[in-house]
């Protein structure tokens, strides 16, 4: 779950079929974005100052959970 506490964030989300979804969250309308597993996410700052909080339901394991390239993501 990504929550924007200050500013405005654009979030691009890609699924494994390379389908793109575009969202924007900000602190004025108090919205958040819940992301499913196995999606490629790109965050882009849309304000001068931004602060986000990310909540996760499992411990992050960089070695086993993180894919470093978009091409590698599409192969999975």
N, C-alpha and C positions, 0 to 999 in steps of 0.2 A: 504494500500500500504506500503510495507516494502522496504526501500532503504538502501543499505550498503554504508556508507560514508567513512569508513576506515576498512581494513581487509577483512575477508572472512567468510561468514555465510552459514551453511548448514541448509536447511529448509525441514522438513518432514511434509507433509500435509495428513491428513486422512479425507475421507468423511464419511458420516453416514453408508455406507456399508462396512466400515473398509478397503477400498481400499487406498493404500499408494502411494504417489507421492513424489519424492525427487528432490529438487532444490538446486542450489548453486548460491549465489549472492556475488559479491565482488566489490571493489571500482575501479578496473582497467578497467573493461569493462562497467562500468556505467549502469548496469542493475538493475532492481527492480522486485518485485513480488507483483502482485495484488491478494489478497485472497478474495474469496467469503465468504458470511456468512455461519454459521453452519458447520465449518470445524475445526478439532483439529490440532493445529500447535505446532511443537517442533522446537526450534531454537538451533543450536549447533555451538559454536565458532570453527573456523578452523584456526585461526591466533592468534598470541600473543596479539595483540591489535585490538579491534573491536569497531565500532561506527555505530549504525543504527538509522534511523529516521522512525517513523511509522505515517502515515497519515490516518485519519478516517473521514467518512462523517457524523458521528453522535456522540452525547455525550455518553461517556462510563458510564455504570451503573453496577457496580460490582455485586450488589445484583440480578439483573434481567438478565444480559448478560453473566455472567461467570459461566461455569460448571467446578467443581473442580476435577472430576475424569473421566478417559477415559471410564470406565464401564457405568457411568451415561450418557456420551456423546452418546455411542452406543445405549442406550435405547430410545433416543429421535428420 
